[in-house]
């Protein structure tokens, strides 16, 4: 989803940049054909549709949440810069060796205006194309904001809401309340952009699950040492060594990034996204294997 937006943006920006001609004091837009103007208009409108489609898709997945509202505001700002007929900036443009000021409006209105000017044999169409280029290039900061919001929502919607709810209900029903609470808190921290705390709570969820299982099935008090607790339940045959290695790997990642010694400013939305995804995946797998083991050994 994010990579598609980035690829489309870079492609359209490259097409607009191809029309630039460097001058001593700035840039001019070289003469282009009517077909080239319409091709630019078509590609920019296609980019607009891509943003709208992504927003609609994410809305269906995420539902009405605080993070979605922030994404909608960011997307609205970006779409406004594509479509508005109001001035949003001023740019210098070279006309017969002289610098002139030109008002920058929405990219699509500029390209439509450029096409009309071209049909009237008015060289001013080149100024409109330059304004479209400048406006499109200025979208980059808004696009970064949009992508970061999409990454955050992706972290929170790694699993459908219904699937998350079902897993947490299953955890509570089988006596793993602390695990369900930790997952809830991880989601809350991610939503508040407390990414280190999110990773830390993912670690806690995995740790509580393994420690609680050891106490339930061995009757022994946990040593509060993850590797030992995990080894104990592997020795009982609940999990095999491949699951042990996988679980240890996920725990090690969340332990590093979620450690109180780790610099919180270095924990990114990508780390939170990875931690959430892996924590839900590993806990879901361990739960299924544990319940299957109980069914087979205890009836």
Buried (B, 14 or more C-beta within 10 A) or exposed (E): BBEEBEEBBEEBBEBBEEBBEEEEEEBBBEEBEEEBBBBBBEBBBEBBEBBEEBBEEBBEEBEEBEBBEBBBEBBEBBBEBBBBEEEEEEBEBBEEEEEEEBEBBBBBBBBBBBBEBBEEEEEBBBBBBBBBBBBBEBBEEBBEBBBBBBBBBBBBBBBEEEEBEEBBEBBBEBEBBBBBBBBBBBBBBBBEEBBBBBBBBBBBBBBBBBBBBBBBBBEEEBEEEBEEBBBBBBEBEBBEEEBBEBBBEBBEBBBBBBBEEBEBEEBBBEBBBBBBBBBBBBBBBBBEBBEEBBEEEEE
